[in-house]
Amino acid sequence: MKEISGTVPSLRLDTIVGTGFGMSRSRASRYIKEGRVKLKGQVITNASRTVDIGDEITVDDAGSCHLMDVLGETKKGRIKILIQRYPGKGEGN
């Protein structure tokens, strides 16, 4: 398990996937549209879907993560988040 903290412009699925799995938002959107992302066990193809605290996100062959907390806002209005990430197939800790 790895803890990841970061800032995002919103709690959209594509931004949380991008932060949690270290990929660009456009790549995360592509994965979502291809049906490779599950939110709470259901395949989601809408990149703008909102993620809530405690939600589990799974990306095919990349592992899973949970949005653990929203820690407030930065001075520029971005949202501070804390994610716990669990490795997928073939990944180390």
PyMOL CGO cylinders between C-alpha atoms (Angstrom):
from pymol import cmd
from pymol.cgo import CYLINDER

trace = [
    CYLINDER, 0.00, 0.00, 0.00, 1.21, 3.48, -0.84, 0.3, 1, 1, 1, 1, 1, 1,
    CYLINDER, 1.21, 3.48, -0.84, -0.18, 6.81, 0.35, 0.3, 1, 1, 1, 1, 1, 1,
    CYLINDER, -0.18, 6.81, 0.35, -0.37, 9.54, -2.26, 0.3, 1, 1, 1, 1, 1, 1,
    CYLINDER, -0.37, 9.54, -2.26, -1.21, 13.15, -1.53, 0.3, 1, 1, 1, 1, 1, 1,
    CYLINDER, -1.21, 13.15, -1.53, -1.85, 15.68, -4.22, 0.3, 1, 1, 1, 1, 1, 1,
    CYLINDER, -1.85, 15.68, -4.22, -4.00, 18.50, -5.44, 0.3, 1, 1, 1, 1, 1, 1,
    CYLINDER, -4.00, 18.50, -5.44, -6.71, 18.28, -8.08, 0.3, 1, 1, 1, 1, 1, 1,
    CYLINDER, -6.71, 18.28, -8.08, -9.03, 20.85, -9.67, 0.3, 1, 1, 1, 1, 1, 1,
    CYLINDER, -9.03, 20.85, -9.67, -12.11, 18.72, -8.87, 0.3, 1, 1, 1, 1, 1, 1,
    CYLINDER, -12.11, 18.72, -8.87, -13.13, 15.28, -7.60, 0.3, 1, 1, 1, 1, 1, 1,
    CYLINDER, -13.13, 15.28, -7.60, -13.85, 14.00, -11.12, 0.3, 1, 1, 1, 1, 1, 1,
    CYLINDER, -13.85, 14.00, -11.12, -13.00, 10.35, -11.76, 0.3, 1, 1, 1, 1, 1, 1,
    CYLINDER, -13.00, 10.35, -11.76, -10.38, 11.19, -14.41, 0.3, 1, 1, 1, 1, 1, 1,
    CYLINDER, -10.38, 11.19, -14.41, -8.46, 13.52, -12.08, 0.3, 1, 1, 1, 1, 1, 1,
    CYLINDER, -8.46, 13.52, -12.08, -8.50, 11.04, -9.19, 0.3, 1, 1, 1, 1, 1, 1,
    CYLINDER, -8.50, 11.04, -9.19, -7.38, 8.17, -11.47, 0.3, 1, 1, 1, 1, 1, 1,
    CYLINDER, -7.38, 8.17, -11.47, -4.61, 10.35, -12.90, 0.3, 1, 1, 1, 1, 1, 1,
    CYLINDER, -4.61, 10.35, -12.90, -3.33, 11.30, -9.45, 0.3, 1, 1, 1, 1, 1, 1,
    CYLINDER, -3.33, 11.30, -9.45, -3.71, 7.84, -7.92, 0.3, 1, 1, 1, 1, 1, 1,
    CYLINDER, -3.71, 7.84, -7.92, -2.05, 5.97, -10.78, 0.3, 1, 1, 1, 1, 1, 1,
    CYLINDER, -2.05, 5.97, -10.78, 0.51, 8.56, -11.90, 0.3, 1, 1, 1, 1, 1, 1,
    CYLINDER, 0.51, 8.56, -11.90, -0.92, 9.17, -15.36, 0.3, 1, 1, 1, 1, 1, 1,
    CYLINDER, -0.92, 9.17, -15.36, -2.13, 12.18, -17.29, 0.3, 1, 1, 1, 1, 1, 1,
    CYLINDER, -2.13, 12.18, -17.29, -5.79, 13.17, -17.13, 0.3, 1, 1, 1, 1, 1, 1,
    CYLINDER, -5.79, 13.17, -17.13, -6.17, 12.47, -20.86, 0.3, 1, 1, 1, 1, 1, 1,
    CYLINDER, -6.17, 12.47, -20.86, -4.76, 8.96, -20.47, 0.3, 1, 1, 1, 1, 1, 1,
    CYLINDER, -4.76, 8.96, -20.47, -7.03, 8.38, -17.46, 0.3, 1, 1, 1, 1, 1, 1,
    CYLINDER, -7.03, 8.38, -17.46, -10.02, 9.58, -19.54, 0.3, 1, 1, 1, 1, 1, 1,
    CYLINDER, -10.02, 9.58, -19.54, -9.09, 7.16, -22.31, 0.3, 1, 1, 1, 1, 1, 1,
    CYLINDER, -9.09, 7.16, -22.31, -8.92, 4.25, -19.85, 0.3, 1, 1, 1, 1, 1, 1,
    CYLINDER, -8.92, 4.25, -19.85, -12.33, 5.24, -18.46, 0.3, 1, 1, 1, 1, 1, 1,
    CYLINDER, -12.33, 5.24, -18.46, -13.94, 5.49, -21.93, 0.3, 1, 1, 1, 1, 1, 1,
    CYLINDER, -13.94, 5.49, -21.93, -12.45, 2.08, -22.84, 0.3, 1, 1, 1, 1, 1, 1,
    CYLINDER, -12.45, 2.08, -22.84, -14.21, 0.52, -19.83, 0.3, 1, 1, 1, 1, 1, 1,
    CYLINDER, -14.21, 0.52, -19.83, -10.96, -0.27, -17.98, 0.3, 1, 1, 1, 1, 1, 1,
    CYLINDER, -10.96, -0.27, -17.98, -11.93, 1.58, -14.78, 0.3, 1, 1, 1, 1, 1, 1,
    CYLINDER, -11.93, 1.58, -14.78, -14.33, 0.48, -12.06, 0.3, 1, 1, 1, 1, 1, 1,
    CYLINDER, -14.33, 0.48, -12.06, -15.78, 2.71, -9.36, 0.3, 1, 1, 1, 1, 1, 1,
    CYLINDER, -15.78, 2.71, -9.36, -17.18, 0.77, -6.38, 0.3, 1, 1, 1, 1, 1, 1,
    CYLINDER, -17.18, 0.77, -6.38, -17.07, -2.41, -8.48, 0.3, 1, 1, 1, 1, 1, 1,
    CYLINDER, -17.07, -2.41, -8.48, -18.98, -1.04, -11.48, 0.3, 1, 1, 1, 1, 1, 1,
    CYLINDER, -18.98, -1.04, -11.48, -17.47, -0.17, -14.85, 0.3, 1, 1, 1, 1, 1, 1,
    CYLINDER, -17.47, -0.17, -14.85, -17.79, 3.59, -15.37, 0.3, 1, 1, 1, 1, 1, 1,
    CYLINDER, -17.79, 3.59, -15.37, -17.35, 5.19, -18.80, 0.3, 1, 1, 1, 1, 1, 1,
    CYLINDER, -17.35, 5.19, -18.80, -18.13, 8.77, -17.73, 0.3, 1, 1, 1, 1, 1, 1,
    CYLINDER, -18.13, 8.77, -17.73, -14.87, 10.59, -16.91, 0.3, 1, 1, 1, 1, 1, 1,
    CYLINDER, -14.87, 10.59, -16.91, -16.70, 13.44, -15.18, 0.3, 1, 1, 1, 1, 1, 1,
    CYLINDER, -16.70, 13.44, -15.18, -18.33, 11.16, -12.57, 0.3, 1, 1, 1, 1, 1, 1,
    CYLINDER, -18.33, 11.16, -12.57, -17.69, 12.48, -9.04, 0.3, 1, 1, 1, 1, 1, 1,
    CYLINDER, -17.69, 12.48, -9.04, -15.69, 10.38, -6.58, 0.3, 1, 1, 1, 1, 1, 1,
    CYLINDER, -15.69, 10.38, -6.58, -16.62, 10.40, -2.88, 0.3, 1, 1, 1, 1, 1, 1,
    CYLINDER, -16.62, 10.40, -2.88, -14.43, 9.80, 0.17, 0.3, 1, 1, 1, 1, 1, 1,
    CYLINDER, -14.43, 9.80, 0.17, -14.04, 6.05, 0.71, 0.3, 1, 1, 1, 1, 1, 1,
    CYLINDER, -14.04, 6.05, 0.71, -14.77, 5.08, -2.90, 0.3, 1, 1, 1, 1, 1, 1,
    CYLINDER, -14.77, 5.08, -2.90, -12.66, 2.29, -4.38, 0.3, 1, 1, 1, 1, 1, 1,
    CYLINDER, -12.66, 2.29, -4.38, -11.33, 2.76, -7.91, 0.3, 1, 1, 1, 1, 1, 1,
    CYLINDER, -11.33, 2.76, -7.91, -9.86, -0.17, -9.83, 0.3, 1, 1, 1, 1, 1, 1,
    CYLINDER, -9.86, -0.17, -9.83, -7.91, 0.13, -13.09, 0.3, 1, 1, 1, 1, 1, 1,
    CYLINDER, -7.91, 0.13, -13.09, -7.39, -3.08, -15.11, 0.3, 1, 1, 1, 1, 1, 1,
    CYLINDER, -7.39, -3.08, -15.11, -3.92, -4.55, -14.42, 0.3, 1, 1, 1, 1, 1, 1,
    CYLINDER, -3.92, -4.55, -14.42, -2.83, -1.40, -12.54, 0.3, 1, 1, 1, 1, 1, 1,
    CYLINDER, -2.83, -1.40, -12.54, -4.34, -2.05, -9.11, 0.3, 1, 1, 1, 1, 1, 1,
    CYLINDER, -4.34, -2.05, -9.11, -6.80, -0.15, -7.00, 0.3, 1, 1, 1, 1, 1, 1,
    CYLINDER, -6.80, -0.15, -7.00, -6.96, 2.96, -4.88, 0.3, 1, 1, 1, 1, 1, 1,
    CYLINDER, -6.96, 2.96, -4.88, -9.26, 4.60, -2.36, 0.3, 1, 1, 1, 1, 1, 1,
    CYLINDER, -9.26, 4.60, -2.36, -9.93, 8.30, -1.94, 0.3, 1, 1, 1, 1, 1, 1,
    CYLINDER, -9.93, 8.30, -1.94, -9.22, 8.47, 1.79, 0.3, 1, 1, 1, 1, 1, 1,
    CYLINDER, -9.22, 8.47, 1.79, -9.71, 12.14, 2.59, 0.3, 1, 1, 1, 1, 1, 1,
    CYLINDER, -9.71, 12.14, 2.59, -10.23, 15.64, 1.27, 0.3, 1, 1, 1, 1, 1, 1,
    CYLINDER, -10.23, 15.64, 1.27, -7.80, 17.83, 3.20, 0.3, 1, 1, 1, 1, 1, 1,
    CYLINDER, -7.80, 17.83, 3.20, -9.05, 21.27, 2.20, 0.3, 1, 1, 1, 1, 1, 1,
    CYLINDER, -9.05, 21.27, 2.20, -8.28, 23.80, -0.50, 0.3, 1, 1, 1, 1, 1, 1,
    CYLINDER, -8.28, 23.80, -0.50, -5.13, 25.52, -1.64, 0.3, 1, 1, 1, 1, 1, 1,
    CYLINDER, -5.13, 25.52, -1.64, -4.95, 29.30, -2.02, 0.3, 1, 1, 1, 1, 1, 1,
    CYLINDER, -4.95, 29.30, -2.02, -5.53, 28.79, -5.76, 0.3, 1, 1, 1, 1, 1, 1,
    CYLINDER, -5.53, 28.79, -5.76, -8.73, 26.82, -5.15, 0.3, 1, 1, 1, 1, 1, 1,
    CYLINDER, -8.73, 26.82, -5.15, -7.40, 23.32, -5.87, 0.3, 1, 1, 1, 1, 1, 1,
    CYLINDER, -7.40, 23.32, -5.87, -8.55, 20.45, -3.66, 0.3, 1, 1, 1, 1, 1, 1,
    CYLINDER, -8.55, 20.45, -3.66, -5.98, 18.65, -1.46, 0.3, 1, 1, 1, 1, 1, 1,
    CYLINDER, -5.98, 18.65, -1.46, -6.58, 14.89, -1.39, 0.3, 1, 1, 1, 1, 1, 1,
    CYLINDER, -6.58, 14.89, -1.39, -5.15, 11.76, 0.20, 0.3, 1, 1, 1, 1, 1, 1,
    CYLINDER, -5.15, 11.76, 0.20, -5.26, 8.46, -1.73, 0.3, 1, 1, 1, 1, 1, 1,
    CYLINDER, -5.26, 8.46, -1.73, -4.24, 4.94, -0.68, 0.3, 1, 1, 1, 1, 1, 1,
    CYLINDER, -4.24, 4.94, -0.68, -3.04, 2.87, -3.62, 0.3, 1, 1, 1, 1, 1, 1,
    CYLINDER, -3.04, 2.87, -3.62, -2.72, -0.90, -3.78, 0.3, 1, 1, 1, 1, 1, 1,
    CYLINDER, -2.72, -0.90, -3.78, -0.54, -2.53, -6.47, 0.3, 1, 1, 1, 1, 1, 1,
    CYLINDER, -0.54, -2.53, -6.47, -1.97, -4.58, -9.31, 0.3, 1, 1, 1, 1, 1, 1,
    CYLINDER, -1.97, -4.58, -9.31, -0.71, -7.65, -11.12, 0.3, 1, 1, 1, 1, 1, 1,
    CYLINDER, -0.71, -7.65, -11.12, 3.03, -7.64, -11.69, 0.3, 1, 1, 1, 1, 1, 1,
    CYLINDER, 3.03, -7.64, -11.69, 3.66, -4.54, -9.58, 0.3, 1, 1, 1, 1, 1, 1,
    CYLINDER, 3.66, -4.54, -9.58, 5.79, -4.36, -6.47, 0.3, 1, 1, 1, 1, 1, 1,
    CYLINDER, 5.79, -4.36, -6.47, 4.86, -2.45, -3.34, 0.3, 1, 1, 1, 1, 1, 1,
]
cmd.load_cgo(trace, "trace")
